Amino acid sequence: MMPIREERSGTRRGRELRQTVTAALALAVALFFLPLLAVRGEPLYTPEGADAPPQEGKGSPAVQEMAAAKDRGRIVRLQMEDSQVEELTMEEYLWGVVAAEMPASFEEEALKAQACAARTYTVTCQNSASTKHSGADLCADSTCCQAYIRREDAQARWGLDAGTYTEKIQRAVAGTDGLGVLYEGEPIQALFFSSAAGRTVDAVEVWGNAVDYLKSVDSPEGDEVPNYHTQEVLTADQVKELTLAAYPGADLSGDPAGWFGQASRNEGGGVISIPLGGVTLTGGQARALFSLRSACFTVSWDGEAFTFDVTGYGHGVGMSQYGANAMAREGSGFRDILTWYYTGAEVGPLW
C-alpha cells in the first residue's frame, strides 16, 4: 500500500490531467464548429445589387424570401383589367410580371433576364410622357404593356409546384434587384417575345424605325418550344373579307392562286414584305391581318383554301424568351443573355 500523502498526490495529478484533457477536447470541438457557425451567420444567398439579407418569406415559414431592397423602394401604378389603379412596390409588380410572362419551369438565369428586361421596360414607361393610362404607369394587358398575374392566382395555377415556383421567381427578382438594360447609359425599350425562327428580327422590319440595340441576332430555340410550328387555314372568301376590310384598294378578283406574290424574306426566313392583290404588306401587317403567331410564314393555295405554315411566336424583336432559356440551359448567365439579344447594351443599376 502506498503512503497516504503519495496517494493523494497521485489523485491530484490524475484530476489535473483529466481537466487538461477535458479542456483540450472542448477547445477542439469549439474550433471544429466555429467555421460552421460563421457560415450559418451569413445569408444563404446574396442577391446581386441587393443590400439586405434574406427575410422570412410569405406563405410557408420554411420558405426564405430573397431581399430586393432597391425594388421595394420604388412604386408602380398599375391599371388592372377592371380599370382600377393599384400601387405596388417594384418587387411585387415584377414578381407578377415574370410569373405571367415566362414559364416558371424555365432556367433561373432566363427568369433573371426576364425580370431585368421587365424592370427596364417598366422604367421606360414611367419615364415617358404617355398619358394612355390615366393615373397609371402601365397596364396589365400584354397586348399593350406587360402581362401581370396576382400571386395567389399564379400559385393556384401551379398547384403542387406553387412553393417551388414562388421562391424561384422571388430569387430571380431579388437576384437582379435594381438592375436594368442600358444603352449609352439610358434604359432601353427592352422588348421581348416568345420564340424566334432561328433569328430575331430587326426593329426596322417591324415598325420602320431602326434602333441600334434592336438588331437581328441568332436565337437558339427550336422544336422543344410548344407549338413552334403551327398552321392557319383560311378559305378564299375569308382572305378576301379580311383583306378588303383593312385594305379596300386590294384587287382580289380572279384566281386566288395569284393573289399572293413572292415574299421578301430576312435571314431567319421571316417575311419582310409580301404582295397581296396589288398591295404590299409588311410581314407584321400580314401577321396581324390573318392572326398568325409570327411573321415567319409561308402561304400556299391548294385549290380550296390557303394554308399558312408558321414558325415561332411573337413580333420577333428583342429578347426571345425561349431563346433565353436555351442559352441559360447551355450555361449563359442573365447578363450574357441580355447583352446578346440587345446589341451593344450593358446591364447596370437603374437606381
Buried (B, 14 or more C-beta within 10 A) or exposed (E): EEEEEEEEEEEEEEEEEEEEEEEEEEEEEEEEEEEEEEEEEEBEBBBBBBEBBBEEBEBEEEBBBBBBBBBBEBBBBBBBEEEEBBEBBBBBBBBBBBBBBBEBEBBBBBBBBBBBBBBBBBBBBBEEEEEEBEEBBBBBBEEEBBBBBBBEEBBEBBEEEBBEBBBBBBBBBBBBBBBBBBBEEEBBBBBBBBBBBBBBBBBBBBBEEEBEBBBBBEBBBBEEBEEBEBEBEBEBEEBBEBBBEEBEEBEBEEEBEEBBEEBBBBEBBBBBBBBBBEBEBBBBBBBBBBEBBBBBBBBEBEEEBBBBBBBBBBBBBBBBBBBBBBBBBEEBBBBBBBBBBBBEBBBBEBE
